[in-house]
Amino acid sequence: MFAAAIGAGIGGLIIGAFGFNGLFITMAIIQIIAAFVAYKVFYHKV
């Protein structure tokens, strides 16, 4: 519940500062970083 509350608060701050376009751009950047990290973990050579 705390993570959801913190996420909602951060989302509200981003919307207040940059509008919904800024929120969608921020979400896209976070998803690209997450995909890169998942790729590195999945294809990690030992």
Sequence and secondary structure as in RCSB ss.txt:
>XXXX:A:sequence
MFAAAIGAGIGGLIIGAFGFNGLFITMAIIQIIAAFVAYKVFYHKV
>XXXX:A:secstr
 HHHHHHHHHHHHHHHHHHHHHHHHHHHHHHHHHHHHHHHHHT   
